[in-house]
Amino acid sequence: MQKLKLFFEERAFGVCSRLGEKLNFPIDSIRLFFIYLSFITLGSPVVIYVVLAMTMKVRKYFRKMNNPALFD
């Protein structure tokens, strides 16, 4: 079960982890919130999740361009 959890955490962009760190909120609660809200609203939080993931990737890319020594 732990291997499966690590697989999804590595592949799922880390949006819930990042939100948990920023908001000082348990990561598992944020994940459950996204799952339940997706069922209730027929998947619209998935769009929000993808937008947040893309925003995180773009910000990381620009930070890497400005300071390449940080990501070696």
Biopython code that builds the backbone (N, CA, C, O; Angstrom):
import numpy as np
from Bio.PDB.StructureBuilder import StructureBuilder

atoms = [
    (1, "MET", "N", (0.821, -1.193, 0.000)),
    (1, "MET", "CA", (0.000, 0.000, 0.000)),
    (1, "MET", "C", (0.870, 1.264, 0.000)),
    (1, "MET", "O", (0.535, 2.255, -0.649)),
    (2, "GLN", "N", (1.965, 1.218, 0.720)),
    (2, "GLN", "CA", (2.874, 2.367, 0.799)),
    (2, "GLN", "C", (3.505, 2.656, -0.564)),
    (2, "GLN", "O", (3.683, 3.817, -0.931)),
    (3, "LYS", "N", (3.847, 1.593, -1.322)),
    (3, "LYS", "CA", (4.438, 1.798, -2.644)),
    (3, "LYS", "C", (3.442, 2.479, -3.585)),
    (3, "LYS", "O", (3.814, 3.341, -4.381)),
    (4, "LEU", "N", (2.181, 2.084, -3.481)),
    (4, "LEU", "CA", (1.144, 2.690, -4.311)),
    (4, "LEU", "C", (0.963, 4.163, -3.970)),
    (4, "LEU", "O", (0.820, 5.001, -4.861)),
    (5, "LYS", "N", (0.968, 4.475, -2.681)),
    (5, "LYS", "CA", (0.826, 5.860, -2.240)),
    (5, "LYS", "C", (2.002, 6.711, -2.734)),
    (5, "LYS", "O", (1.800, 7.824, -3.219)),
    (6, "LEU", "N", (3.221, 6.195, -2.613)),
    (6, "LEU", "CA", (4.401, 6.930, -3.084)),
    (6, "LEU", "C", (4.370, 7.127, -4.600)),
    (6, "LEU", "O", (4.767, 8.179, -5.101)),
    (7, "PHE", "N", (3.897, 6.116, -5.325)),
    (7, "PHE", "CA", (3.793, 6.227, -6.780)),
    (7, "PHE", "C", (2.894, 7.392, -7.167)),
    (7, "PHE", "O", (3.260, 8.210, -8.010)),
    (8, "PHE", "N", (1.715, 7.468, -6.550)),
    (8, "PHE", "CA", (0.788, 8.541, -6.896)),
    (8, "PHE", "C", (1.262, 9.906, -6.407)),
    (8, "PHE", "O", (1.006, 10.916, -7.063)),
    (9, "GLU", "N", (1.941, 9.952, -5.276)),
    (9, "GLU", "CA", (2.458, 11.232, -4.798)),
    (9, "GLU", "C", (3.537, 11.777, -5.724)),
    (9, "GLU", "O", (3.618, 12.986, -5.941)),
    (10, "GLU", "N", (4.363, 10.893, -6.268)),
    (10, "GLU", "CA", (5.413, 11.335, -7.185)),
    (10, "GLU", "C", (4.850, 11.745, -8.533)),
    (10, "GLU", "O", (5.366, 12.665, -9.168)),
    (11, "ARG", "N", (3.794, 11.071, -8.976)),
    (11, "ARG", "CA", (3.247, 11.298, -10.310)),
    (11, "ARG", "C", (2.109, 12.318, -10.341)),
    (11, "ARG", "O", (1.715, 12.752, -11.424)),
    (12, "ALA", "N", (1.581, 12.704, -9.210)),
    (12, "ALA", "CA", (0.392, 13.560, -9.171)),
    (12, "ALA", "C", (0.736, 15.025, -8.943)),
    (12, "ALA", "O", (-0.078, 15.766, -8.391)),
    (13, "PHE", "N", (1.893, 15.447, -9.345)),
    (13, "PHE", "CA", (2.312, 16.846, -9.341)),
    (13, "PHE", "C", (2.529, 17.454, -7.960)),
    (13, "PHE", "O", (3.120, 18.531, -7.878)),
    (14, "GLY", "N", (2.096, 16.842, -6.892)),
    (14, "GLY", "CA", (2.313, 17.381, -5.557)),
    (14, "GLY", "C", (1.451, 18.568, -5.198)),
    (14, "GLY", "O", (1.815, 19.343, -4.314)),
    (15, "VAL", "N", (0.324, 18.733, -5.853)),
    (15, "VAL", "CA", (-0.543, 19.884, -5.594)),
    (15, "VAL", "C", (-1.091, 19.824, -4.169)),
    (15, "VAL", "O", (-1.039, 20.819, -3.446)),
    (16, "CYS", "N", (-1.608, 18.688, -3.767)),
    (16, "CYS", "CA", (-2.181, 18.573, -2.414)),
    (16, "CYS", "C", (-1.103, 18.751, -1.351)),
    (16, "CYS", "O", (-1.346, 19.371, -0.315)),
    (17, "SER", "N", (0.081, 18.212, -1.602)),
    (17, "SER", "CA", (1.179, 18.380, -0.646)),
    (17, "SER", "C", (1.566, 19.845, -0.498)),
    (17, "SER", "O", (1.783, 20.338, 0.609)),
    (18, "ARG", "N", (1.646, 20.520, -1.615)),
    (18, "ARG", "CA", (2.013, 21.941, -1.604)),
    (18, "ARG", "C", (0.949, 22.780, -0.890)),
    (18, "ARG", "O", (1.274, 23.664, -0.097)),
    (19, "LEU", "N", (-0.327, 22.492, -1.180)),
    (19, "LEU", "CA", (-1.404, 23.214, -0.495)),
    (19, "LEU", "C", (-1.366, 22.949, 1.010)),
    (19, "LEU", "O", (-1.574, 23.859, 1.813)),
    (20, "GLY", "N", (-1.103, 21.710, 1.381)),
    (20, "GLY", "CA", (-1.024, 21.366, 2.798)),
    (20, "GLY", "C", (0.094, 22.102, 3.510)),
    (20, "GLY", "O", (-0.065, 22.551, 4.645)),
    (21, "GLU", "N", (1.234, 22.222, 2.827)),
    (21, "GLU", "CA", (2.361, 22.946, 3.417)),
    (21, "GLU", "C", (2.048, 24.436, 3.557)),
    (21, "GLU", "O", (2.330, 25.045, 4.589)),
    (22, "LYS", "N", (1.467, 25.011, 2.513)),
    (22, "LYS", "CA", (1.169, 26.446, 2.532)),
    (22, "LYS", "C", (0.084, 26.795, 3.555)),
    (22, "LYS", "O", (0.184, 27.806, 4.250)),
    (23, "LEU", "N", (-0.949, 25.955, 3.644)),
    (23, "LEU", "CA", (-2.075, 26.246, 4.526)),
    (23, "LEU", "C", (-1.920, 25.652, 5.928)),
    (23, "LEU", "O", (-2.760, 25.868, 6.802)),
    (24, "ASN", "N", (-0.823, 24.893, 6.129)),
    (24, "ASN", "CA", (-0.590, 24.220, 7.399)),
    (24, "ASN", "C", (-1.796, 23.342, 7.774)),
    (24, "ASN", "O", (-2.351, 23.434, 8.869)),
    (25, "PHE", "N", (-2.172, 22.489, 6.813)),
    (25, "PHE", "CA", (-3.354, 21.643, 6.929)),
    (25, "PHE", "C", (-2.942, 20.222, 6.561)),
    (25, "PHE", "O", (-2.073, 20.053, 5.706)),
    (26, "PRO", "N", (-3.530, 19.198, 7.168)),
    (26, "PRO", "CA", (-3.147, 17.815, 6.837)),
    (26, "PRO", "C", (-3.371, 17.492, 5.355)),
    (26, "PRO", "O", (-4.430, 17.778, 4.797)),
    (27, "ILE", "N", (-2.371, 16.903, 4.742)),
    (27, "ILE", "CA", (-2.405, 16.611, 3.314)),
    (27, "ILE", "C", (-3.499, 15.602, 2.987)),
    (27, "ILE", "O", (-4.178, 15.732, 1.969)),
    (28, "ASP", "N", (-3.673, 14.600, 3.840)),
    (28, "ASP", "CA", (-4.714, 13.597, 3.590)),
    (28, "ASP", "C", (-6.102, 14.222, 3.564)),
    (28, "ASP", "O", (-6.958, 13.799, 2.788)),
    (29, "SER", "N", (-6.328, 15.215, 4.397)),
    (29, "SER", "CA", (-7.626, 15.893, 4.412)),
    (29, "SER", "C", (-7.863, 16.660, 3.115)),
    (29, "SER", "O", (-8.985, 16.697, 2.608)),
    (30, "ILE", "N", (-6.830, 17.260, 2.588)),
    (30, "ILE", "CA", (-6.957, 17.993, 1.329)),
    (30, "ILE", "C", (-7.253, 17.022, 0.187)),
    (30, "ILE", "O", (-8.087, 17.303, -0.673)),
    (31, "ARG", "N", (-6.569, 15.885, 0.184)),
    (31, "ARG", "CA", (-6.829, 14.881, -0.859)),
    (31, "ARG", "C", (-8.266, 14.380, -0.786)),
    (31, "ARG", "O", (-8.941, 14.273, -1.810)),
    (32, "LEU", "N", (-8.731, 14.078, 0.408)),
    (32, "LEU", "CA", (-10.115, 13.632, 0.554)),
    (32, "LEU", "C", (-11.096, 14.707, 0.116)),
    (32, "LEU", "O", (-12.121, 14.402, -0.494)),
    (33, "PHE", "N", (-10.792, 15.959, 0.422)),
    (33, "PHE", "CA", (-11.643, 17.061, -0.005)),
    (33, "PHE", "C", (-11.764, 17.088, -1.524)),
    (33, "PHE", "O", (-12.868, 17.217, -2.054)),
    (34, "PHE", "N", (-10.633, 16.967, -2.233)),
    (34, "PHE", "CA", (-10.670, 16.945, -3.688)),
    (34, "PHE", "C", (-11.476, 15.760, -4.212)),
    (34, "PHE", "O", (-12.248, 15.904, -5.160)),
    (35, "ILE", "N", (-11.300, 14.599, -3.603)),
    (35, "ILE", "CA", (-12.017, 13.406, -4.062)),
    (35, "ILE", "C", (-13.515, 13.568, -3.852)),
    (35, "ILE", "O", (-14.295, 13.352, -4.780)),
    (36, "TYR", "N", (-13.927, 13.941, -2.652)),
    (36, "TYR", "CA", (-15.357, 14.096, -2.371)),
    (36, "TYR", "C", (-15.975, 15.211, -3.208)),
    (36, "TYR", "O", (-17.077, 15.059, -3.733)),
    (37, "LEU", "N", (-15.281, 16.306, -3.329)),
    (37, "LEU", "CA", (-15.807, 17.407, -4.120)),
    (37, "LEU", "C", (-15.922, 17.026, -5.597)),
    (37, "LEU", "O", (-16.834, 17.481, -6.288)),
    (38, "SER", "N", (-15.002, 16.194, -6.079)),
    (38, "SER", "CA", (-15.084, 15.725, -7.463)),
    (38, "SER", "C", (-16.323, 14.872, -7.692)),
    (38, "SER", "O", (-16.965, 14.980, -8.737)),
    (39, "PHE", "N", (-16.664, 14.030, -6.730)),
    (39, "PHE", "CA", (-17.865, 13.215, -6.863)),
    (39, "PHE", "C", (-19.126, 14.067, -6.818)),
    (39, "PHE", "O", (-20.067, 13.842, -7.579)),
    (40, "ILE", "N", (-19.134, 15.040, -5.926)),
    (40, "ILE", "CA", (-20.332, 15.870, -5.751)),
    (40, "ILE", "C", (-20.552, 16.771, -6.963)),
    (40, "ILE", "O", (-21.686, 16.937, -7.411)),
    (41, "THR", "N", (-19.481, 17.354, -7.497)),
    (41, "THR", "CA", (-19.615, 18.331, -8.585)),
    (41, "THR", "C", (-19.298, 17.739, -9.953)),
    (41, "THR", "O", (-19.091, 18.475, -10.918)),
    (42, "LEU", "N", (-19.261, 16.436, -10.039)),
    (42, "LEU", "CA", (-19.023, 15.727, -11.304)),
    (42, "LEU", "C", (-17.701, 16.088, -11.973)),
    (42, "LEU", "O", (-17.637, 16.224, -13.194)),
    (43, "GLY", "N", (-16.653, 16.243, -11.178)),
    (43, "GLY", "CA", (-15.304, 16.368, -11.716)),
    (43, "GLY", "C", (-14.749, 17.755, -11.923)),
    (43, "GLY", "O", (-13.625, 17.878, -12.411)),
    (44, "SER", "N", (-15.459, 18.792, -11.586)),
    (44, "SER", "CA", (-14.923, 20.134, -11.830)),
    (44, "SER", "C", (-13.661, 20.449, -11.014)),
    (44, "SER", "O", (-12.833, 21.216, -11.506)),
    (45, "PRO", "N", (-13.458, 19.913, -9.805)),
    (45, "PRO", "CA", (-12.191, 20.180, -9.112)),
    (45, "PRO", "C", (-10.974, 19.609, -9.828)),
    (45, "PRO", "O", (-9.846, 20.026, -9.566)),
    (46, "VAL", "N", (-11.195, 18.663, -10.725)),
    (46, "VAL", "CA", (-10.071, 18.135, -11.498)),
    (46, "VAL", "C", (-9.478, 19.233, -12.364)),
    (46, "VAL", "O", (-8.261, 19.289, -12.540)),
    (47, "VAL", "N", (-10.307, 20.097, -12.902)),
    (47, "VAL", "CA", (-9.832, 21.228, -13.699)),
    (47, "VAL", "C", (-8.997, 22.163, -12.826)),
    (47, "VAL", "O", (-7.935, 22.624, -13.244)),
    (48, "ILE", "N", (-9.472, 22.438, -11.630)),
    (48, "ILE", "CA", (-8.730, 23.291, -10.691)),
    (48, "ILE", "C", (-7.393, 22.655, -10.345)),
    (48, "ILE", "O", (-6.372, 23.340, -10.283)),
    (49, "TYR", "N", (-7.398, 21.333, -10.119)),
    (49, "TYR", "CA", (-6.179, 20.606, -9.789)),
    (49, "TYR", "C", (-5.157, 20.721, -10.923)),
    (49, "TYR", "O", (-3.977, 20.969, -10.676)),
    (50, "VAL", "N", (-5.608, 20.542, -12.154)),
    (50, "VAL", "CA", (-4.708, 20.620, -13.306)),
    (50, "VAL", "C", (-4.153, 22.036, -13.468)),
    (50, "VAL", "O", (-2.973, 22.204, -13.775)),
    (51, "VAL", "N", (-4.981, 23.040, -13.268)),
    (51, "VAL", "CA", (-4.514, 24.429, -13.361)),
    (51, "VAL", "C", (-3.466, 24.703, -12.284)),
    (51, "VAL", "O", (-2.444, 25.331, -12.561)),
    (52, "LEU", "N", (-3.710, 24.241, -11.073)),
    (52, "LEU", "CA", (-2.721, 24.425, -10.003)),
    (52, "LEU", "C", (-1.423, 23.686, -10.321)),
    (52, "LEU", "O", (-0.336, 24.211, -10.078)),
    (53, "ALA", "N", (-1.526, 22.485, -10.857)),
    (53, "ALA", "CA", (-0.331, 21.714, -11.213)),
    (53, "ALA", "C", (0.475, 22.423, -12.290)),
    (53, "ALA", "O", (1.700, 22.503, -12.201)),
    (54, "MET", "N", (-0.207, 22.935, -13.305)),
    (54, "MET", "CA", (0.496, 23.638, -14.368)),
    (54, "MET", "C", (1.136, 24.924, -13.853)),
    (54, "MET", "O", (2.243, 25.274, -14.263)),
    (55, "THR", "N", (0.452, 25.622, -12.966)),
    (55, "THR", "CA", (1.009, 26.834, -12.373)),
    (55, "THR", "C", (2.273, 26.521, -11.588)),
    (55, "THR", "O", (3.261, 27.250, -11.673)),
    (56, "MET", "N", (2.239, 25.439, -10.826)),
    (56, "MET", "CA", (3.419, 25.051, -10.055)),
    (56, "MET", "C", (4.592, 24.713, -10.974)),
    (56, "MET", "O", (5.729, 25.096, -10.699)),
    (57, "LYS", "N", (4.318, 23.998, -12.059)),
    (57, "LYS", "CA", (5.383, 23.619, -12.994)),
    (57, "LYS", "C", (5.983, 24.850, -13.678)),
    (57, "LYS", "O", (7.201, 24.939, -13.839)),
    (58, "VAL", "N", (5.142, 25.788, -14.076)),
    (58, "VAL", "CA", (5.628, 26.999, -14.739)),
    (58, "VAL", "C", (6.470, 27.826, -13.774)),
    (58, "VAL", "O", (7.528, 28.335, -14.146)),
    (59, "ARG", "N", (6.003, 27.958, -12.537)),
    (59, "ARG", "CA", (6.780, 28.723, -11.548)),
    (59, "ARG", "C", (8.128, 28.069, -11.299)),
    (59, "ARG", "O", (9.138, 28.764, -11.190)),
    (60, "LYS", "N", (8.164, 26.732, -11.205)),
    (60, "LYS", "CA", (9.423, 26.018, -10.999)),
    (60, "LYS", "C", (10.350, 26.223, -12.193)),
    (60, "LYS", "O", (11.556, 26.402, -12.019)),
    (61, "TYR", "N", (9.798, 26.198, -13.391)),
    (61, "TYR", "CA", (10.593, 26.414, -14.600)),
    (61, "TYR", "C", (11.232, 27.799, -14.600)),
    (61, "TYR", "O", (12.418, 27.941, -14.897)),
    (62, "PHE", "N", (10.441, 28.825, -14.264)),
    (62, "PHE", "CA", (10.985, 30.182, -14.246)),
    (62, "PHE", "C", (12.009, 30.380, -13.135)),
    (62, "PHE", "O", (12.993, 31.096, -13.323)),
    (63, "ARG", "N", (11.788, 29.755, -11.979)),
    (63, "ARG", "CA", (12.789, 29.840, -10.915)),
    (63, "ARG", "C", (14.079, 29.164, -11.337)),
    (63, "ARG", "O", (15.169, 29.641, -11.020)),
    (64, "LYS", "N", (13.959, 28.051, -12.055)),
    (64, "LYS", "CA", (15.149, 27.340, -12.523)),
    (64, "LYS", "C", (15.907, 28.176, -13.545)),
    (64, "LYS", "O", (17.138, 28.182, -13.550)),
    (65, "MET", "N", (15.183, 28.883, -14.411)),
    (65, "MET", "CA", (15.840, 29.746, -15.407)),
    (65, "MET", "C", (16.572, 30.895, -14.730)),
    (65, "MET", "O", (17.652, 31.281, -15.177)),
    (66, "ASN", "N", (16.009, 31.447, -13.666)),
    (66, "ASN", "CA", (16.623, 32.584, -12.987)),
    (66, "ASN", "C", (17.809, 32.180, -12.130)),
    (66, "ASN", "O", (18.741, 32.965, -11.956)),
    (67, "ASN", "N", (17.789, 30.966, -11.592)),
    (67, "ASN", "CA", (18.870, 30.520, -10.717)),
    (67, "ASN", "C", (19.121, 29.025, -10.953)),
    (67, "ASN", "O", (18.624, 28.201, -10.185)),
    (68, "PRO", "N", (19.872, 28.655, -11.988)),
    (68, "PRO", "CA", (20.065, 27.247, -12.314)),
    (68, "PRO", "C", (20.856, 26.472, -11.260)),
    (68, "PRO", "O", (20.800, 25.243, -11.247)),
    (69, "ALA", "N", (21.581, 27.144, -10.386)),
    (69, "ALA", "CA", (22.378, 26.453, -9.374)),
    (69, "ALA", "C", (21.486, 25.793, -8.307)),
    (69, "ALA", "O", (21.919, 24.852, -7.643)),
    (70, "LEU", "N", (20.264, 26.270, -8.141)),
    (70, "LEU", "CA", (19.371, 25.703, -7.122)),
    (70, "LEU", "C", (18.888, 24.318, -7.461)),
    (70, "LEU", "O", (18.558, 23.559, -6.550)),
    (71, "PHE", "N", (18.829, 23.946, -8.719)),
    (71, "PHE", "CA", (18.218, 22.699, -9.139)),
    (71, "PHE", "C", (19.204, 21.704, -9.728)),
    (71, "PHE", "O", (18.804, 20.837, -10.504)),
    (72, "ASP", "N", (20.455, 21.804, -9.389)),
    (72, "ASP", "CA", (21.440, 20.837, -9.910)),
    (72, "ASP", "C", (21.336, 19.520, -9.254)),
    (72, "ASP", "O", (22.093, 18.605, -9.581)),
]
sb = StructureBuilder()
sb.init_structure("model")
sb.init_model(0)
sb.init_chain("A")
sb.init_seg("    ")
for serial, (resi, resn, name, xyz) in enumerate(atoms, 1):
    if name == "N":
        sb.init_residue(resn, " ", resi, " ")
    sb.init_atom(name, np.array(xyz, "f"), 0.0, 1.0, " ", f" {name:<3s}", serial, name[0])
structure = sb.get_structure()
